[in-house]
């Protein structure tokens, strides 16, 4: 009798242990699922700022309406966001689509995420207009066949990548919002801010031409372009940090980041690097 009762007790305990184990596994799975469901979702949408036949504010609004973000981030600083909200400078696709979306979903939050005072910062330090003037000077040297063979090859690579992206920009937005185009964009920006810089650093023409900064000081094309090359990294890294901060203070929300598509690859790279598991990155067409 004791043996029989002991066996029954053993059997009952075994069943309880198995049930507890199964329940624990179920609760862990449920917790994991609920946590994943509550993670912040970030959609980085690369844009063409000005309206063109294949991409305009109505197309972007339809994308926003599909994703239904709680928060929209704009590639402007604080002053730029104030201008947007006061209906100043509303020519770009992003703000037009954002305004239309806000009318339909009034509770949507909007924030700037760009480097603060970016335009004045670049002017004050002479990055503008030395950046464009330097590229124009390289082009004129190329047209005059004054570049060395290796320099000409660098410039041709830069222009070919630019043309490739221009063709992609004539297609639907899915075509300039994917990993393949991100890779081409990265190569193109590296060609501009790293490879072209090699030409500018070695040729004397860029050290002998100057612009005057707002404070009256002169700066050479070479020094101005060098500063702009560094600012490309600083600006994109700052934008990614700002996005991350907003995501941290608004957990569990859908966030759409509107940026020029040449910035997309860098922002995504930085977000993946600094992500501590609090958000997931998604594409608008998934």
Buried (B, 14 or more C-beta within 10 A) or exposed (E): EEEEEEEEEEEEEEEEEEEEEEEEEEEEEEEEEEEEEEBBBBBBBBBBBEBEEBBBBEBBBBBBBEBEBBBBBBBBBEBBBEBBEEEEEBEBBBBBBBBBBBEEBEEBBBBBBBBEBBBEBBBEBBBBBBBEBBBEBBBEBBEEEEBEEEBBEBBEBBBEBEEBBEEBBEEEBEBBBBEEBBEBBBBBBBBBBEBBBEBBEEBEBBBEBBBEBEEEEEBBBBBBBBBBBEBBEEBBBBBBBBBBEBBEEBEBBBBBBBBBBBBBBBBBBBBEEEBEEEBEBBEBEE
